[in-house]
Amino acid sequence: MRNASSSVSELNDGIIRNMSIAALFSDFVGKINALDFHRTADLLVTTGEDDSVRLYDIANGKLLKTTHHKKHGADRICFSHHPSSVICSSTRNLDSGAESLRYLSMYDNRCLRYFKGHTERVVSLCTSPVDDSFMSGSLDHSVRIWDLRVNACQGILRLRGRPTVAYDQQGLVFAVSMEGGAIKLFDSRSYDKGPFDTFLVGGDMAEVWDIKFSNDGKSMLLTTKSNNIYVLDAYNGEKRCGFSVDASPNTTIEATFTPDGQYVVSGSGDGTLNAWSIPARSKVASWDSNIGVASCLKWAPRRVMFAAASKGVLTFWIPKGTNSAVASFDYSKEKF
């Protein structure tokens, strides 16, 4: 795999336009359900309809390990702080009180802890960037707050609609989407007191299917069921910009910030990947994804690289013609 030499602090329109496929993995059976990058290690994890969990070395473009989970299935997934452990949601027997979430060790293929509570599929999952807390949103109309160190649920939020959850990058605030496109913000330390703010995207009542915070915590990225993408001011909810992509009736798309928070990349129903400049509010690039409609898409936290996945195919994208080592970038020192 070619490696990217530019620092993610130096992204510009030219680098974005120059992104191309550097590695392709096509040995999945069925759809890839979810993917996640580790915050500090050069690792990516995926889940698939074939009940697999796969771990990749993103610096060298290599598959490191595959485990299969026939009993519970594998749906949503995210890394814990440790690079060899992940949290994975189940796809089977949820209505009978089965373990809806598992804390897995990729090192020795062992389940470290089960988490029971959800009675329907988990559709959103995220870990706190600062401690062992994590959140799950389910089609049973609940959001549950957990601690990796104990089995018992630490808190429950009951709500209407399909919930989506996200922590900000400082772990101080989390966002929850609700019916009618509403976004409620909670203080992570006192969520039991209720939301301290509510945002609405004017004119769009579609369900929000995904929420992401920018690294500097100043912006929120929303992707809706109607394939509209919005960037909001995270402090006051004001819409900074909005973009639309072609409909994908049978596939939900995902959008992602670049680590500097200046660009948005997303899939589309026409099988393309698209990139927009947030300051310019305009499209800067469009590529043939080569994988159909990309249902999973994330930019690596410290790399000039993103991963896109669809039915049976995972791709790694970096700028064309780059041959030196992948550059890292310490965002704790960046001045936004």
NORJO-V29502 format. One record per backbone hydrogen bond with DSSP energy under -0.5 kcal/mol. NH is the residue of the N-H (numbers start at 0). CO is the residue of the C=O. E is the energy in kcal/mol with one decimal. If there is no record, write none. Layout:
NH	CO	E
NH	CO	E
//
This chain:
2	321	-0.7
9	6	-2.1
10	7	-0.7
15	11	-2.3
16	12	-2.6
17	13	-1.3
18	15	-1.5
19	317	-2.7
21	315	-3.3
22	315	-1.3
24	313	-2.9
27	311	-1.0
29	27	-0.7
31	309	-1.3
32	30	-0.6
32	46	-1.6
33	46	-1.0
35	44	-2.1
37	42	-2.1
42	40	-2.0
43	55	-1.8
44	35	-2.5
45	53	-2.1
46	33	-2.1
47	51	-1.5
48	30	-2.9
50	47	-1.7
52	66	-2.6
53	45	-1.9
54	64	-2.7
55	43	-3.0
56	61	-3.1
57	41	-1.6
57	55	-0.7
58	41	-0.6
60	56	-0.9
61	56	-1.9
63	54	-3.1
63	61	-0.5
64	54	-1.5
66	52	-2.6
68	50	-2.4
72	68	-2.8
74	75	-0.5
74	88	-2.0
77	86	-1.9
79	81	-0.5
79	84	-2.2
84	81	-1.6
85	103	-2.3
86	77	-3.0
87	101	-2.7
88	75	-2.5
89	99	-2.4
90	71	-3.2
91	71	-1.3
95	92	-1.0
96	93	-1.5
97	92	-1.3
99	97	-0.8
99	114	-0.7
100	114	-1.7
101	87	-2.6
102	112	-2.8
103	85	-3.0
103	101	-0.7
104	109	-3.2
105	83	-3.6
105	103	-0.6
106	83	-0.8
108	104	-0.7
109	104	-1.2
111	102	-3.2
111	109	-0.7
112	102	-1.2
114	100	-2.6
116	117	-0.6
122	136	-2.6
123	136	-1.5
125	134	-2.1
127	132	-2.8
133	145	-1.6
134	125	-2.8
135	143	-2.0
136	123	-2.7
137	141	-2.3
138	120	-2.5
140	137	-1.3
141	137	-0.6
142	156	-2.5
143	135	-2.6
144	154	-2.9
145	133	-3.0
147	131	-2.4
149	146	-1.9
153	144	-2.8
154	144	-1.3
156	142	-2.9
158	140	-2.2
162	137	-0.6
162	160	-0.7
165	174	-1.6
167	172	-2.7
168	213	-0.5
170	167	-1.5
173	185	-2.1
174	165	-3.1
175	183	-2.3
176	163	-2.3
177	181	-2.7
178	159	-1.5
180	177	-1.2
181	178	-0.6
182	198	-2.7
183	175	-2.9
184	196	-2.7
185	173	-2.7
187	171	-2.5
187	185	-0.6
189	186	-1.2
192	189	-1.8
193	190	-1.9
195	184	-2.3
196	184	-1.0
198	182	-3.1
200	180	-0.5
201	199	-0.9
203	200	-1.8
204	202	-0.5
208	206	-0.6
208	222	-2.8
209	222	-1.4
211	220	-1.8
213	218	-2.4
216	213	-1.6
219	231	-2.2
220	211	-3.4
221	219	-0.5
221	229	-2.8
222	209	-2.0
223	227	-2.4
224	206	-2.7
226	223	-1.9
228	242	-3.4
229	221	-2.4
230	240	-2.7
231	219	-2.7
231	229	-0.5
232	237	-2.9
233	217	-2.8
233	231	-0.5
236	232	-2.5
239	230	-2.8
239	237	-0.6
240	230	-1.4
242	228	-2.9
244	226	-1.9
250	247	-1.7
253	293	-0.7
255	264	-2.6
257	262	-1.8
260	257	-2.3
263	275	-2.0
264	255	-2.5
265	273	-2.3
266	253	-1.2
267	271	-0.6
268	245	-1.7
270	267	-1.8
272	286	-2.7
273	265	-2.7
274	284	-2.6
275	263	-2.6
276	281	-3.0
277	261	-2.8
277	275	-0.6
278	261	-0.5
280	276	-1.2
281	276	-1.2
283	274	-2.8
284	274	-1.6
286	272	-2.8
288	270	-2.0
288	286	-0.6
293	291	-0.5
294	292	-0.8
294	308	-1.3
295	308	-1.8
297	306	-2.0
299	304	-2.6
302	299	-0.7
304	302	-1.7
305	316	-1.6
306	297	-2.8
307	314	-2.2
308	295	-2.5
309	312	-2.2
311	29	-1.1
311	309	-0.9
313	24	-2.5
314	307	-2.9
315	22	-2.5
316	305	-3.0
317	19	-2.3
319	17	-2.4
321	318	-1.1
322	320	-0.5
326	3	-1.3
330	328	-0.9
332	329	-1.5
333	330	-0.7
335	333	-0.8
//
